[in-house]
Amino acid sequence: MPQSAVHDAEIISLLHFWAEAGVDCCLEDAPVNRRAELKAIATAPRRAEARPIAPPVAHDVPHVDVSHAAARAQALAQACLTLQDLESAIAAFDGCPLSTMGARQAVFARGRADAEVVVIGEGPGADEDLQGAPFVGRAGKLLDRMLAAAGLADRVFITNTVFWRPPANRTPTLEEQEICAPFVARAVELVDPACVLLLGGAATKAVLRRPEGILSLRGKWSDWTDGASRPRPVIASLHPAFLLRQPAAKKLAWSDFLSLAARLERLAPPH
């Protein structure tokens, strides 16, 4: 069979295929030789490669004098005599750039005002920004289950290193955490817990001012003295959001929670 006849047979077969598939009209007034178009593209001289385009910056961070903003936060925090005063001061504070970057509201804390443990996480997420309380999403539900299993439910006061949701749930910067640090320290002073539990690398680095990763710092006891009237036992653990992504790491976090429960037991006054 001549080559042209084979080619025509292939075209007819393809047309039957499209007809059976329901294609019954043309979108062009005249046929287009796609093979010729491809050949022209292949033989055309190459243009100079375009310069790579830098990815757009999702959110610009407003410039702020960190030292000045932290000093303002310190003065406001020290003037607060109750947790309610502190919550109001945080809600009215405009010194942290995060407060102007799309967050619905300031998210302060939840839990007992006289708790034995202050839990400090990273920052609010979408659920927290919507509901106005920390750790109320999937990670928060996991945290609550772990606290209950370790016998720590209703014995905690939960807050974060920053009080406004970072854009796109990014990690808060050290500058943002430094500005909010006086409020966090004042919350610890007002609650006066026996121990402090840090969740995740961002919170641990901000509070302990240590450069190591969370896998190196977790499970180890130390004293938190920065901004505190007296040293407080502090232990770091993995963030519940990380545990949702890496379930195998739950055994490490569970070990930290048991260590915390045992420490509280030893610190408890004799009956």
Contacts in CASP RR format, 6 or more apart in sequence:
PFRMAT RR
TARGET T0000
AUTHOR 0000-0000-0000
METHOD contacts of the structure
MODEL  1
MPQSAVHDAEIISLLHFWAEAGVDCCLEDAPVNRRAELKAIATAPRRAEA
RPIAPPVAHDVPHVDVSHAAARAQALAQACLTLQDLESAIAAFDGCPLST
MGARQAVFARGRADAEVVVIGEGPGADEDLQGAPFVGRAGKLLDRMLAAA
GLADRVFITNTVFWRPPANRTPTLEEQEICAPFVARAVELVDPACVLLLG
GAATKAVLRRPEGILSLRGKWSDWTDGASRPRPVIASLHPAFLLRQPAAK
KLAWSDFLSLAARLERLAPPH
58 167 0 8 1.000
58 168 0 8 1.000
59 101 0 8 1.000
59 167 0 8 1.000
59 168 0 8 1.000
59 170 0 8 1.000
61 97 0 8 1.000
61 101 0 8 1.000
61 173 0 8 1.000
62 97 0 8 1.000
62 100 0 8 1.000
62 101 0 8 1.000
64 95 0 8 1.000
64 96 0 8 1.000
64 97 0 8 1.000
64 175 0 8 1.000
64 179 0 8 1.000
66 175 0 8 1.000
66 178 0 8 1.000
66 179 0 8 1.000
69 95 0 8 1.000
69 96 0 8 1.000
69 179 0 8 1.000
70 178 0 8 1.000
70 179 0 8 1.000
70 181 0 8 1.000
70 182 0 8 1.000
72 93 0 8 1.000
72 95 0 8 1.000
73 93 0 8 1.000
73 95 0 8 1.000
73 96 0 8 1.000
73 179 0 8 1.000
73 180 0 8 1.000
73 181 0 8 1.000
73 182 0 8 1.000
73 183 0 8 1.000
74 182 0 8 1.000
76 89 0 8 1.000
76 93 0 8 1.000
76 182 0 8 1.000
76 183 0 8 1.000
77 86 0 8 1.000
77 89 0 8 1.000
77 182 0 8 1.000
77 183 0 8 1.000
77 185 0 8 1.000
77 186 0 8 1.000
78 182 0 8 1.000
78 186 0 8 1.000
79 85 0 8 1.000
79 89 0 8 1.000
80 86 0 8 1.000
80 89 0 8 1.000
80 186 0 8 1.000
80 190 0 8 1.000
82 190 0 8 1.000
83 109 0 8 1.000
83 113 0 8 1.000
83 187 0 8 1.000
83 190 0 8 1.000
83 191 0 8 1.000
86 108 0 8 1.000
86 183 0 8 1.000
86 186 0 8 1.000
86 187 0 8 1.000
86 190 0 8 1.000
87 106 0 8 1.000
87 108 0 8 1.000
87 109 0 8 1.000
89 183 0 8 1.000
90 106 0 8 1.000
90 108 0 8 1.000
90 163 0 8 1.000
90 183 0 8 1.000
91 105 0 8 1.000
91 106 0 8 1.000
91 108 0 8 1.000
93 99 0 8 1.000
93 106 0 8 1.000
93 183 0 8 1.000
94 100 0 8 1.000
95 179 0 8 1.000
96 162 0 8 1.000
96 163 0 8 1.000
96 164 0 8 1.000
96 176 0 8 1.000
96 179 0 8 1.000
96 180 0 8 1.000
97 176 0 8 1.000
98 162 0 8 1.000
98 163 0 8 1.000
98 164 0 8 1.000
98 165 0 8 1.000
98 166 0 8 1.000
98 172 0 8 1.000
98 176 0 8 1.000
99 106 0 8 1.000
99 164 0 8 1.000
101 164 0 8 1.000
101 166 0 8 1.000
101 167 0 8 1.000
102 165 0 8 1.000
102 167 0 8 1.000
103 124 0 8 1.000
103 129 0 8 1.000
103 164 0 8 1.000
103 165 0 8 1.000
104 129 0 8 1.000
104 130 0 8 1.000
104 132 0 8 1.000
104 165 0 8 1.000
105 129 0 8 1.000
105 132 0 8 1.000
105 164 0 8 1.000
106 163 0 8 1.000
106 164 0 8 1.000
107 123 0 8 1.000
107 124 0 8 1.000
107 128 0 8 1.000
107 129 0 8 1.000
107 132 0 8 1.000
107 133 0 8 1.000
107 134 0 8 1.000
107 160 0 8 1.000
107 163 0 8 1.000
107 164 0 8 1.000
107 165 0 8 1.000
108 134 0 8 1.000
108 159 0 8 1.000
108 163 0 8 1.000
108 187 0 8 1.000
109 133 0 8 1.000
109 134 0 8 1.000
109 157 0 8 1.000
109 158 0 8 1.000
109 159 0 8 1.000
109 187 0 8 1.000
110 133 0 8 1.000
110 134 0 8 1.000
110 135 0 8 1.000
110 136 0 8 1.000
110 157 0 8 1.000
110 158 0 8 1.000
111 156 0 8 1.000
111 157 0 8 1.000
111 158 0 8 1.000
112 154 0 8 1.000
112 155 0 8 1.000
112 156 0 8 1.000
112 157 0 8 1.000
112 191 0 8 1.000
113 157 0 8 1.000
113 190 0 8 1.000
113 191 0 8 1.000
114 191 0 8 1.000
114 192 0 8 1.000
115 155 0 8 1.000
115 156 0 8 1.000
115 157 0 8 1.000
115 191 0 8 1.000
115 193 0 8 1.000
116 155 0 8 1.000
116 156 0 8 1.000
116 193 0 8 1.000
116 194 0 8 1.000
116 195 0 8 1.000
116 264 0 8 1.000
117 152 0 8 1.000
117 155 0 8 1.000
117 156 0 8 1.000
117 157 0 8 1.000
117 193 0 8 1.000
117 194 0 8 1.000
117 195 0 8 1.000
117 196 0 8 1.000
117 197 0 8 1.000
117 260 0 8 1.000
117 264 0 8 1.000
118 156 0 8 1.000
118 157 0 8 1.000
118 158 0 8 1.000
118 159 0 8 1.000
118 187 0 8 1.000
118 188 0 8 1.000
118 191 0 8 1.000
118 193 0 8 1.000
118 195 0 8 1.000
118 196 0 8 1.000
118 197 0 8 1.000
119 135 0 8 1.000
119 143 0 8 1.000
119 156 0 8 1.000
119 157 0 8 1.000
119 158 0 8 1.000
119 159 0 8 1.000
119 196 0 8 1.000
119 197 0 8 1.000
119 199 0 8 1.000
120 159 0 8 1.000
120 160 0 8 1.000
120 161 0 8 1.000
120 184 0 8 1.000
120 196 0 8 1.000
120 197 0 8 1.000
120 198 0 8 1.000
120 199 0 8 1.000
120 203 0 8 1.000
120 207 0 8 1.000
121 134 0 8 1.000
121 135 0 8 1.000
121 158 0 8 1.000
121 159 0 8 1.000
121 160 0 8 1.000
121 161 0 8 1.000
121 198 0 8 1.000
121 199 0 8 1.000
121 200 0 8 1.000
121 202 0 8 1.000
121 203 0 8 1.000
121 239 0 8 1.000
122 160 0 8 1.000
122 161 0 8 1.000
122 162 0 8 1.000
122 171 0 8 1.000
122 172 0 8 1.000
122 199 0 8 1.000
122 200 0 8 1.000
122 201 0 8 1.000
122 202 0 8 1.000
122 203 0 8 1.000
122 239 0 8 1.000
123 134 0 8 1.000
123 160 0 8 1.000
123 161 0 8 1.000
123 162 0 8 1.000
123 163 0 8 1.000
123 165 0 8 1.000
123 166 0 8 1.000
123 172 0 8 1.000
123 202 0 8 1.000
124 132 0 8 1.000
124 134 0 8 1.000
124 160 0 8 1.000
124 162 0 8 1.000
124 163 0 8 1.000
124 164 0 8 1.000
124 165 0 8 1.000
125 165 0 8 1.000
125 169 0 8 1.000
126 165 0 8 1.000
126 169 0 8 1.000
127 136 0 8 1.000
127 137 0 8 1.000
127 138 0 8 1.000
128 134 0 8 1.000
128 135 0 8 1.000
128 136 0 8 1.000
128 137 0 8 1.000
128 165 0 8 1.000
129 164 0 8 1.000
129 165 0 8 1.000
134 158 0 8 1.000
134 159 0 8 1.000
134 160 0 8 1.000
135 143 0 8 1.000
135 144 0 8 1.000
135 158 0 8 1.000
135 240 0 8 1.000
138 241 0 8 1.000
138 244 0 8 1.000
139 239 0 8 1.000
139 240 0 8 1.000
139 241 0 8 1.000
139 243 0 8 1.000
139 244 0 8 1.000
140 240 0 8 1.000
142 240 0 8 1.000
142 243 0 8 1.000
142 244 0 8 1.000
143 158 0 8 1.000
143 199 0 8 1.000
143 240 0 8 1.000
144 153 0 8 1.000
146 240 0 8 1.000
146 253 0 8 1.000
146 254 0 8 1.000
146 257 0 8 1.000
147 153 0 8 1.000
147 155 0 8 1.000
147 156 0 8 1.000
147 257 0 8 1.000
149 254 0 8 1.000
149 257 0 8 1.000
150 254 0 8 1.000
150 257 0 8 1.000
150 258 0 8 1.000
150 260 0 8 1.000
150 261 0 8 1.000
151 261 0 8 1.000
152 257 0 8 1.000
152 260 0 8 1.000
152 261 0 8 1.000
152 264 0 8 1.000
155 264 0 8 1.000
156 197 0 8 1.000
157 187 0 8 1.000
157 191 0 8 1.000
157 193 0 8 1.000
159 184 0 8 1.000
159 187 0 8 1.000
160 184 0 8 1.000
160 203 0 8 1.000
161 172 0 8 1.000
161 177 0 8 1.000
161 180 0 8 1.000
161 181 0 8 1.000
161 184 0 8 1.000
161 202 0 8 1.000
161 203 0 8 1.000
161 206 0 8 1.000
161 207 0 8 1.000
162 172 0 8 1.000
162 176 0 8 1.000
162 177 0 8 1.000
162 180 0 8 1.000
163 180 0 8 1.000
163 183 0 8 1.000
166 172 0 8 1.000
166 176 0 8 1.000
171 202 0 8 1.000
172 202 0 8 1.000
174 205 0 8 1.000
174 206 0 8 1.000
177 202 0 8 1.000
177 206 0 8 1.000
178 206 0 8 1.000
181 206 0 8 1.000
181 226 0 8 1.000
182 227 0 8 1.000
184 207 0 8 1.000
185 226 0 8 1.000
185 227 0 8 1.000
185 228 0 8 1.000
188 196 0 8 1.000
188 224 0 8 1.000
188 228 0 8 1.000
188 232 0 8 1.000
189 228 0 8 1.000
189 229 0 8 1.000
193 232 0 8 1.000
194 232 0 8 1.000
194 233 0 8 1.000
194 263 0 8 1.000
194 264 0 8 1.000
194 267 0 8 1.000
195 232 0 8 1.000
195 233 0 8 1.000
195 234 0 8 1.000
195 235 0 8 1.000
195 260 0 8 1.000
195 263 0 8 1.000
195 264 0 8 1.000
195 267 0 8 1.000
196 207 0 8 1.000
196 224 0 8 1.000
196 232 0 8 1.000
196 233 0 8 1.000
196 234 0 8 1.000
196 235 0 8 1.000
197 234 0 8 1.000
197 235 0 8 1.000
197 236 0 8 1.000
197 237 0 8 1.000
197 256 0 8 1.000
197 260 0 8 1.000
198 204 0 8 1.000
198 207 0 8 1.000
198 208 0 8 1.000
198 234 0 8 1.000
198 235 0 8 1.000
198 236 0 8 1.000
198 237 0 8 1.000
199 236 0 8 1.000
199 237 0 8 1.000
199 238 0 8 1.000
199 239 0 8 1.000
199 240 0 8 1.000
200 214 0 8 1.000
200 218 0 8 1.000
200 236 0 8 1.000
200 237 0 8 1.000
200 238 0 8 1.000
200 239 0 8 1.000
200 242 0 8 1.000
201 213 0 8 1.000
201 214 0 8 1.000
201 217 0 8 1.000
201 236 0 8 1.000
201 239 0 8 1.000
203 236 0 8 1.000
203 239 0 8 1.000
204 210 0 8 1.000
204 213 0 8 1.000
204 214 0 8 1.000
204 217 0 8 1.000
204 218 0 8 1.000
204 236 0 8 1.000
205 211 0 8 1.000
205 213 0 8 1.000
207 224 0 8 1.000
207 226 0 8 1.000
207 234 0 8 1.000
208 217 0 8 1.000
208 222 0 8 1.000
208 224 0 8 1.000
208 234 0 8 1.000
208 236 0 8 1.000
209 226 0 8 1.000
210 217 0 8 1.000
214 236 0 8 1.000
214 238 0 8 1.000
214 239 0 8 1.000
217 236 0 8 1.000
218 235 0 8 1.000
218 236 0 8 1.000
218 237 0 8 1.000
218 238 0 8 1.000
218 252 0 8 1.000
218 253 0 8 1.000
218 256 0 8 1.000
219 235 0 8 1.000
219 236 0 8 1.000
219 237 0 8 1.000
219 255 0 8 1.000
219 256 0 8 1.000
219 259 0 8 1.000
220 235 0 8 1.000
220 236 0 8 1.000
221 233 0 8 1.000
221 234 0 8 1.000
221 235 0 8 1.000
221 259 0 8 1.000
221 263 0 8 1.000
222 233 0 8 1.000
222 234 0 8 1.000
222 235 0 8 1.000
223 231 0 8 1.000
223 232 0 8 1.000
223 233 0 8 1.000
223 234 0 8 1.000
224 231 0 8 1.000
224 232 0 8 1.000
224 233 0 8 1.000
224 234 0 8 1.000
225 231 0 8 1.000
225 232 0 8 1.000
233 263 0 8 1.000
233 267 0 8 1.000
235 256 0 8 1.000
235 259 0 8 1.000
235 260 0 8 1.000
235 263 0 8 1.000
236 256 0 8 1.000
237 252 0 8 1.000
237 253 0 8 1.000
237 256 0 8 1.000
237 257 0 8 1.000
238 249 0 8 1.000
238 252 0 8 1.000
238 253 0 8 1.000
238 256 0 8 1.000
240 253 0 8 1.000
242 249 0 8 1.000
243 249 0 8 1.000
243 250 0 8 1.000
243 253 0 8 1.000
END
